[in-house]
Amino acid sequence: MKKICINCNAENIEEAYFCKKCGTKLPTLKEIETALKEEKEAADRKWKEEVEKTRMQNEALSQTESDSKGVAIYDKNKKSKGLVPSSKSDKNNIPTRAANPNRPTTGNKAKSTPKAEKKSSKSWLWILLIVIAAGAGFIAPKYMDGIQETIDSVKHKIGVEANKISQKIEDNKDPVENQGSAEGIFIDSRTGLTWQDDKDAGSIIRDWKEAKSYCNNLFLAGYNDWRLPHKTELEGIVDTSYTPAIKRGFQNVSPTHYWGSPIKVGSKFAHHIYFGEGGGTYYEGMDKLNSVRCVRED
């Protein structure tokens, strides 16, 4: 899976913390997955609510039309002459026509049968199903478009918040000064780590195994307990507001990649941190050549 930078749309590898092109901090996979899951659930709920709303509207329309027909028939019968209540119709409050011996017989008016009423109900049911299906077909494309828009919005918000957090962290950092440039070292007062900062740190290149051996055998500023730094330790001295992208105070820097720790035990690949413009964390085969900066801790 590749991470897409929300600032410059550059593709980055899954393990990257910063965009390799512009240095923008990237969200973690867990943050992206959580945001996508929440937005999908919200979209599902919205879609179901729209379908239910359409169904209820159609039921209300059907009931209204049915009531309107009943009122019209009752009013028509009420206005006709000669309506009197019969003993049978009194129970149901339904008027019947009085006998008129002078009126010619025209035959009985056809009454609606249960079969006709059942057929009418089925017709309304089919109409309701067709309306719901049409509504679902209309809503579905909007539902998919809404998910994509929501995902893009979440990515943007995550990126903005990540940049704000990064800026706050930078603003709250204690000023770090090089406390031993004459001896070719840099002491980070925030972490307590002592970094190699002689000419070799800005010039030599080694493959990963040679870099590890170089640090283990380094004797500098009276210390012989140097080692190759971990990935997170190198990321701690990245400062993308400068070029090369490293904390103020370092004197010898190559705007290239510096070797860090392996991806996992027994792996043939190791991390390397980019100190060129924008910074970034990557990995490649240990047989490749990269710069070296050793570290030690008291």
TORMARGU-383201 format. One record per residue (C-alpha): x, y, z; residue in three letters; chain; residue number from 0. Coordinates in steps of 0.25 Angstrom, whole numbers. Layout:
BEGIN
{{X Y Z} 'ala' 'A' NUM};
...
***
This chain:
BEGIN
{{0 0 0} 'met' 'A' 0};
{{5 14 -4} 'lys' 'A' 1};
{{3 27 4} 'lys' 'A' 2};
{{-2 39 -4} 'ile' 'A' 3};
{{3 52 2} 'cys' 'A' 4};
{{-9 62 3} 'ile' 'A' 5};
{{1 74 1} 'asn' 'A' 6};
{{8 70 -12} 'cys' 'A' 7};
{{1 56 -16} 'asn' 'A' 8};
{{14 49 -17} 'ala' 'A' 9};
{{14 34 -14} 'glu' 'A' 10};
{{21 29 -2} 'asn' 'A' 11};
{{24 15 3} 'ile' 'A' 12};
{{15 9 14} 'glu' 'A' 13};
{{26 11 25} 'glu' 'A' 14};
{{29 26 22} 'ala' 'A' 15};
{{26 36 33} 'tyr' 'A' 16};
{{29 48 24} 'phe' 'A' 17};
{{27 51 9} 'cys' 'A' 18};
{{39 49 1} 'lys' 'A' 19};
{{36 60 -8} 'lys' 'A' 20};
{{31 72 1} 'cys' 'A' 21};
{{34 66 15} 'gly' 'A' 22};
{{19 67 20} 'thr' 'A' 23};
{{17 57 32} 'lys' 'A' 24};
{{8 45 27} 'leu' 'A' 25};
{{-3 39 35} 'pro' 'A' 26};
{{-1 25 40} 'thr' 'A' 27};
{{-8 13 33} 'leu' 'A' 28};
{{-16 11 46} 'lys' 'A' 29};
{{-21 26 46} 'glu' 'A' 30};
{{-25 24 31} 'ile' 'A' 31};
{{-33 11 33} 'glu' 'A' 32};
{{-40 16 45} 'thr' 'A' 33};
{{-44 29 38} 'ala' 'A' 34};
{{-49 21 26} 'leu' 'A' 35};
{{-57 11 35} 'lys' 'A' 36};
{{-64 22 42} 'glu' 'A' 37};
{{-68 30 29} 'glu' 'A' 38};
{{-73 17 23} 'lys' 'A' 39};
{{-82 14 35} 'glu' 'A' 40};
{{-87 28 35} 'ala' 'A' 41};
{{-90 27 20} 'ala' 'A' 42};
{{-97 14 22} 'asp' 'A' 43};
{{-106 20 32} 'arg' 'A' 44};
{{-109 32 24} 'lys' 'A' 45};
{{-113 23 12} 'trp' 'A' 46};
{{-122 14 20} 'lys' 'A' 47};
{{-129 27 26} 'glu' 'A' 48};
{{-131 32 12} 'glu' 'A' 49};
{{-138 19 8} 'val' 'A' 50};
{{-146 18 20} 'glu' 'A' 51};
{{-151 33 18} 'lys' 'A' 52};
{{-154 30 3} 'thr' 'A' 53};
{{-163 18 8} 'arg' 'A' 54};
{{-170 26 18} 'met' 'A' 55};
{{-173 37 8} 'gln' 'A' 56};
{{-179 27 -1} 'asn' 'A' 57};
{{-188 20 9} 'glu' 'A' 58};
{{-193 34 14} 'ala' 'A' 59};
{{-196 38 -1} 'leu' 'A' 60};
{{-203 25 -3} 'ser' 'A' 61};
{{-211 27 10} 'gln' 'A' 62};
{{-215 41 6} 'thr' 'A' 63};
{{-220 37 -7} 'glu' 'A' 64};
{{-228 26 -1} 'ser' 'A' 65};
{{-235 35 9} 'asp' 'A' 66};
{{-238 45 -2} 'ser' 'A' 67};
{{-245 35 -10} 'lys' 'A' 68};
{{-253 31 2} 'gly' 'A' 69};
{{-257 45 5} 'val' 'A' 70};
{{-261 48 -9} 'ala' 'A' 71};
{{-271 36 -10} 'ile' 'A' 72};
{{-277 39 4} 'tyr' 'A' 73};
{{-280 54 0} 'asp' 'A' 74};
{{-286 50 -13} 'lys' 'A' 75};
{{-296 40 -6} 'asn' 'A' 76};
{{-299 50 4} 'lys' 'A' 77};
{{-303 61 -6} 'lys' 'A' 78};
{{-313 51 -13} 'ser' 'A' 79};
{{-327 52 -10} 'lys' 'A' 80};
{{-336 42 -3} 'gly' 'A' 81};
{{-325 37 7} 'leu' 'A' 82};
{{-330 31 20} 'val' 'A' 83};
{{-324 23 30} 'pro' 'A' 84};
{{-328 8 30} 'ser' 'A' 85};
{{-328 -1 42} 'ser' 'A' 86};
{{-316 -9 36} 'lys' 'A' 87};
{{-308 4 32} 'ser' 'A' 88};
{{-311 10 46} 'asp' 'A' 89};
{{-301 2 52} 'lys' 'A' 90};
{{-290 6 43} 'asn' 'A' 91};
{{-295 21 41} 'asn' 'A' 92};
{{-296 18 26} 'ile' 'A' 93};
{{-309 25 19} 'pro' 'A' 94};
{{-317 17 10} 'thr' 'A' 95};
{{-327 21 -1} 'arg' 'A' 96};
{{-342 23 3} 'ala' 'A' 97};
{{-352 15 -5} 'ala' 'A' 98};
{{-359 24 -16} 'asn' 'A' 99};
{{-371 17 -23} 'pro' 'A' 100};
{{-372 27 -34} 'asn' 'A' 101};
{{-357 25 -38} 'arg' 'A' 102};
{{-354 15 -48} 'pro' 'A' 103};
{{-345 3 -45} 'thr' 'A' 104};
{{-332 5 -52} 'thr' 'A' 105};
{{-325 -7 -46} 'gly' 'A' 106};
{{-315 -9 -34} 'asn' 'A' 107};
{{-302 -2 -34} 'lys' 'A' 108};
{{-290 -11 -35} 'ala' 'A' 109};
{{-283 -12 -22} 'lys' 'A' 110};
{{-267 -13 -20} 'ser' 'A' 111};
{{-263 -28 -17} 'thr' 'A' 112};
{{-252 -33 -8} 'pro' 'A' 113};
{{-245 -38 -20} 'lys' 'A' 114};
{{-245 -24 -26} 'ala' 'A' 115};
{{-240 -18 -13} 'glu' 'A' 116};
{{-229 -28 -12} 'lys' 'A' 117};
{{-224 -25 -27} 'lys' 'A' 118};
{{-224 -10 -23} 'ser' 'A' 119};
{{-215 -13 -11} 'ser' 'A' 120};
{{-205 -21 -20} 'lys' 'A' 121};
{{-205 -9 -30} 'ser' 'A' 122};
{{-201 0 -19} 'trp' 'A' 123};
{{-190 -10 -14} 'leu' 'A' 124};
{{-184 -11 -27} 'trp' 'A' 125};
{{-184 4 -29} 'ile' 'A' 126};
{{-177 6 -15} 'leu' 'A' 127};
{{-167 -5 -19} 'leu' 'A' 128};
{{-164 2 -32} 'ile' 'A' 129};
{{-162 16 -25} 'val' 'A' 130};
{{-153 10 -14} 'ile' 'A' 131};
{{-144 3 -25} 'ala' 'A' 132};
{{-144 16 -33} 'ala' 'A' 133};
{{-140 24 -21} 'gly' 'A' 134};
{{-129 13 -17} 'ala' 'A' 135};
{{-123 15 -32} 'gly' 'A' 136};
{{-123 30 -30} 'phe' 'A' 137};
{{-116 30 -16} 'ile' 'A' 138};
{{-106 19 -19} 'ala' 'A' 139};
{{-97 27 -28} 'pro' 'A' 140};
{{-98 39 -18} 'lys' 'A' 141};
{{-94 29 -7} 'tyr' 'A' 142};
{{-81 25 -14} 'met' 'A' 143};
{{-77 39 -18} 'asp' 'A' 144};
{{-80 44 -3} 'gly' 'A' 145};
{{-71 33 2} 'ile' 'A' 146};
{{-59 37 -7} 'gln' 'A' 147};
{{-62 52 -3} 'glu' 'A' 148};
{{-62 48 11} 'thr' 'A' 149};
{{-49 40 10} 'ile' 'A' 150};
{{-42 52 3} 'asp' 'A' 151};
{{-47 62 14} 'ser' 'A' 152};
{{-42 52 25} 'val' 'A' 153};
{{-28 51 19} 'lys' 'A' 154};
{{-27 66 17} 'his' 'A' 155};
{{-32 68 32} 'lys' 'A' 156};
{{-22 58 37} 'ile' 'A' 157};
{{-11 65 29} 'gly' 'A' 158};
{{-14 78 34} 'val' 'A' 159};
{{-15 74 49} 'glu' 'A' 160};
{{-2 66 47} 'ala' 'A' 161};
{{5 79 42} 'asn' 'A' 162};
{{-1 87 54} 'lys' 'A' 163};
{{4 76 64} 'ile' 'A' 164};
{{18 76 57} 'ser' 'A' 165};
{{19 91 58} 'gln' 'A' 166};
{{15 91 72} 'lys' 'A' 167};
{{26 81 75} 'ile' 'A' 168};
{{36 89 68} 'glu' 'A' 169};
{{31 102 75} 'asp' 'A' 170};
{{33 95 89} 'asn' 'A' 171};
{{46 89 87} 'lys' 'A' 172};
{{58 94 95} 'asp' 'A' 173};
{{68 101 87} 'pro' 'A' 174};
{{79 91 84} 'val' 'A' 175};
{{93 96 82} 'glu' 'A' 176};
{{106 89 77} 'asn' 'A' 177};
{{113 87 90} 'gln' 'A' 178};
{{126 81 85} 'gly' 'A' 179};
{{129 85 70} 'ser' 'A' 180};
{{144 86 73} 'ala' 'A' 181};
{{144 71 76} 'glu' 'A' 182};
{{135 67 64} 'gly' 'A' 183};
{{123 64 73} 'ile' 'A' 184};
{{108 69 74} 'phe' 'A' 185};
{{101 67 88} 'ile' 'A' 186};
{{86 68 87} 'asp' 'A' 187};
{{82 73 101} 'ser' 'A' 188};
{{67 69 98} 'arg' 'A' 189};
{{70 54 96} 'thr' 'A' 190};
{{84 53 103} 'gly' 'A' 191};
{{90 46 91} 'leu' 'A' 192};
{{104 50 86} 'thr' 'A' 193};
{{105 50 71} 'trp' 'A' 194};
{{117 49 62} 'gln' 'A' 195};
{{119 62 55} 'asp' 'A' 196};
{{133 62 49} 'asp' 'A' 197};
{{137 63 34} 'lys' 'A' 198};
{{135 48 32} 'asp' 'A' 199};
{{120 50 36} 'ala' 'A' 200};
{{118 59 24} 'gly' 'A' 201};
{{126 51 14} 'ser' 'A' 202};
{{128 36 15} 'ile' 'A' 203};
{{119 26 9} 'ile' 'A' 204};
{{118 11 13} 'arg' 'A' 205};
{{109 -1 11} 'asp' 'A' 206};
{{101 -5 23} 'trp' 'A' 207};
{{110 -15 29} 'lys' 'A' 208};
{{122 -6 27} 'glu' 'A' 209};
{{115 5 33} 'ala' 'A' 210};
{{112 -3 46} 'lys' 'A' 211};
{{127 -8 47} 'ser' 'A' 212};
{{131 7 45} 'tyr' 'A' 213};
{{123 12 56} 'cys' 'A' 214};
{{127 0 65} 'asn' 'A' 215};
{{142 3 63} 'asn' 'A' 216};
{{141 18 64} 'leu' 'A' 217};
{{149 26 74} 'phe' 'A' 218};
{{145 40 75} 'leu' 'A' 219};
{{145 51 85} 'ala' 'A' 220};
{{151 41 95} 'gly' 'A' 221};
{{139 31 93} 'tyr' 'A' 222};
{{140 17 87} 'asn' 'A' 223};
{{125 13 90} 'asp' 'A' 224};
{{119 18 77} 'trp' 'A' 225};
{{109 11 69} 'arg' 'A' 226};
{{100 12 57} 'leu' 'A' 227};
{{87 19 61} 'pro' 'A' 228};
{{73 14 61} 'his' 'A' 229};
{{63 19 51} 'lys' 'A' 230};
{{55 27 61} 'thr' 'A' 231};
{{68 34 66} 'glu' 'A' 232};
{{72 39 53} 'leu' 'A' 233};
{{57 44 51} 'glu' 'A' 234};
{{59 51 64} 'gly' 'A' 235};
{{69 61 57} 'ile' 'A' 236};
{{62 63 44} 'val' 'A' 237};
{{57 78 43} 'asp' 'A' 238};
{{50 80 29} 'thr' 'A' 239};
{{50 95 31} 'ser' 'A' 240};
{{65 95 28} 'tyr' 'A' 241};
{{73 90 16} 'thr' 'A' 242};
{{80 80 18} 'pro' 'A' 243};
{{68 76 27} 'ala' 'A' 244};
{{75 75 40} 'ile' 'A' 245};
{{75 82 54} 'lys' 'A' 246};
{{82 95 55} 'arg' 'A' 247};
{{96 93 61} 'gly' 'A' 248};
{{101 81 52} 'phe' 'A' 249};
{{114 85 44} 'gln' 'A' 250};
{{116 74 35} 'asn' 'A' 251};
{{104 69 27} 'val' 'A' 252};
{{102 62 14} 'ser' 'A' 253};
{{88 65 8} 'pro' 'A' 254};
{{87 50 5} 'thr' 'A' 255};
{{82 37 12} 'his' 'A' 256};
{{88 32 25} 'tyr' 'A' 257};
{{88 18 30} 'trp' 'A' 258};
{{79 14 41} 'gly' 'A' 259};
{{74 1 48} 'ser' 'A' 260};
{{69 -12 40} 'pro' 'A' 261};
{{55 -13 37} 'ile' 'A' 262};
{{55 -26 45} 'lys' 'A' 263};
{{64 -36 50} 'val' 'A' 264};
{{70 -45 39} 'gly' 'A' 265};
{{65 -35 28} 'ser' 'A' 266};
{{74 -31 16} 'lys' 'A' 267};
{{68 -18 16} 'phe' 'A' 268};
{{70 -6 26} 'ala' 'A' 269};
{{64 8 28} 'his' 'A' 270};
{{71 20 23} 'his' 'A' 271};
{{67 35 26} 'ile' 'A' 272};
{{68 46 16} 'tyr' 'A' 273};
{{74 59 20} 'phe' 'A' 274};
{{72 66 7} 'gly' 'A' 275};
{{61 76 5} 'glu' 'A' 276};
{{48 71 11} 'gly' 'A' 277};
{{54 59 19} 'gly' 'A' 278};
{{47 45 19} 'gly' 'A' 279};
{{49 31 24} 'thr' 'A' 280};
{{52 20 14} 'tyr' 'A' 281};
{{58 6 13} 'tyr' 'A' 282};
{{67 -2 3} 'glu' 'A' 283};
{{76 -13 1} 'gly' 'A' 284};
{{88 -14 11} 'met' 'A' 285};
{{98 -15 0} 'asp' 'A' 286};
{{95 -1 -5} 'lys' 'A' 287};
{{104 11 -1} 'leu' 'A' 288};
{{99 22 8} 'asn' 'A' 289};
{{105 33 18} 'ser' 'A' 290};
{{108 29 32} 'val' 'A' 291};
{{107 37 45} 'arg' 'A' 292};
{{110 30 58} 'cys' 'A' 293};
{{103 32 71} 'val' 'A' 294};
{{106 29 86} 'arg' 'A' 295};
{{98 31 99} 'glu' 'A' 296};
{{103 33 113} 'asp' 'A' 297};
***
